[in-house]
Amino acid sequence: MFLIPPSWYSVRRTKQKGRGVFALHDIASGTIIGDYLGILMDPKEEDEERDGLYTMIGGLHYNILGNPKTTGIHLINHSCANNCDIYPYQGHILYFASRKIFKGEEITADYWLYAPWEHWTNCAMHVCYCSSTVCTGSMHHALSQFEPMEKLWEKNFGTWYRKIPGKYGEQLSPLKKYPQSIKKDYPTIYNLFGSENKPPTKYPETILPPIVVLRNKIRETGRRLLFPKLKMALYGVRNGVLLVKRH
């Protein structure tokens, strides 16, 4: 279910990724994009070959299976340079804009899939086609990246982390009230990337600012950061590591 106005987005076909969701309006960082609704299911019953890539993990004991025949945030594609991310809230999974999203950009998320490193190159189902400069070619992450996310999951879900918000086989109902935005930044958890559709913002610094400052600049401007005096451009931050190109 989208929580942004219908006039802010459109769903259309892409070349390699099937349908995708595109912004028709600038979207400020932190804005709640939508709620991942679908059928509640036992995680043991997950079958991607049968259901496709429409399953979202919930708490410890349930997944949420989106319906590809309906319009919702389950149609948002994966990208290695995603501009929105997931946020656990009262037993639901919300998508929020991790940085400013520009009109015309595809709205993308990180699917946060895990597999051992040796399986990455042999996993045809989870090949990434985002074509970004920082694309890894896979939707997978290393196990070490899931540990801080799991802590956030448990903290934000609270009691819902170990409960099921309904019965297996039932549709997850929308919440009565939603937050409009996520204000906090989680620098050790969420990766962050500037738009490749917009020119970078130039900064005059001769010493690179702290990573917290850099993240805030990307979040609010939505752009990559160019430091001419340092002869470098910052594309983003992945797993706490700066992704830099020398100029």
FENQUI-V77449 format. One record per residue. N is the residue number from 0. RES is the residue in one letter. PHI is phi as a letter, one per 30 degrees, with the letter a starting at -180 (none if undefined). OMEGA is omega in whole degrees, -180 to 180 (NA if undefined). Layout:
n->[N N]
res->[RES RES]
phi->[PHI PHI]
omega->[OMEGA OMEGA]
This chain:
n->[0 1 2 3 4 5 6 7 8 9 10 11 12 13 14 15 16 17 18 19 20 21 22 23 24 25 26 27 28 29 30 31 32 33 34 35 36 37 38 39 40 41 42 43 44 45 46 47 48 49 50 51 52 53 54 55 56 57 58 59 60 61 62 63 64 65 66 67 68 69 70 71 72 73 74 75 76 77 78 79 80 81 82 83 84 85 86 87 88 89 90 91 92 93 94 95 96 97 98 99 100 101 102 103 104 105 106 107 108 109 110 111 112 113 114 115 116 117 118 119 120 121 122 123 124 125 126 127 128 129 130 131 132 133 134 135 136 137 138 139 140 141 142 143 144 145 146 147 148 149 150 151 152 153 154 155 156 157 158 159 160 161 162 163 164 165 166 167 168 169 170 171 172 173 174 175 176 177 178 179 180 181 182 183 184 185 186 187 188 189 190 191 192 193 194 195 196 197 198 199 200 201 202 203 204 205 206 207 208 209 210 211 212 213 214 215 216 217 218 219 220 221 222 223 224 225 226 227 228 229 230 231 232 233 234 235 236 237 238 239 240 241 242 243 244 245 246]
res->[M F L I P P S W Y S V R R T K Q K G R G V F A L H D I A S G T I I G D Y L G I L M D P K E E D E E R D G L Y T M I G G L H Y N I L G N P K T T G I H L I N H S C A N N C D I Y P Y Q G H I L Y F A S R K I F K G E E I T A D Y W L Y A P W E H W T N C A M H V C Y C S S T V C T G S M H H A L S Q F E P M E K L W E K N F G T W Y R K I P G K Y G E Q L S P L K K Y P Q S I K K D Y P T I Y N L F G S E N K P P T K Y P E T I L P P I V V L R N K I R E T G R R L L F P K L K M A L Y G V R N G V L L V K R H]
phi->[none d c c e e d c b b c b d c d b c i d b c b d c a d b d e j d d d l c d c l d d b d e d c d b d d d c i c c c c d c d d c a c b c d c d d c c a d d d d d d b d b d c b b c b d a h i c c c c b d d b d c c e j d d d b b c d h c c a e e d c e d c c d d c d c c d i d d c d c i b d d b d e e d d d d d d d d e d d d d i d d d c c b d k c e j c d d d d d d b b d d a c c d c b d c c d d b b d d c c b d d d d b d e c b d d e d d d d d d d d e d d i c d c c c e d c h a b c d l b b h i c d c b c d c]
omega->[176 177 171 -178 179 -180 -178 -176 172 177 179 -177 173 -176 -173 -171 -177 179 176 -179 -175 -178 175 -173 173 -179 -177 178 180 -178 176 -179 -179 -179 -179 -180 179 -178 175 -178 175 179 -180 -178 -179 -179 -177 178 179 -170 -176 -178 -178 -179 178 176 177 174 -178 -167 179 170 179 -178 178 -180 -178 179 178 179 179 -176 174 177 179 -177 174 170 174 176 -174 178 170 -176 -173 -177 179 -175 175 178 180 175 179 170 176 179 -178 172 175 177 -176 175 180 179 169 176 -174 180 171 -176 176 177 180 170 176 -176 -176 180 -174 -174 -179 -175 -177 -177 -174 174 179 179 -176 177 177 179 -176 -179 178 -178 -177 176 -174 173 175 -178 -177 -180 -177 -177 177 178 178 177 177 179 -176 -179 -174 177 -177 -178 -179 -179 -179 178 177 -177 -178 179 176 -179 178 176 176 -177 176 174 178 -178 -180 171 179 -178 174 -174 -174 174 179 -171 -179 -176 -175 171 -172 -176 176 -179 174 178 -179 176 -180 175 -178 178 -174 -174 175 175 -177 179 177 -176 178 179 180 179 -180 178 179 -179 -173 -179 -176 -172 168 -176 180 178 -175 -178 176 179 -180 174 179 180 -178 -179 179 -180 179 -179 178 177 -169 172 180 179 NA]
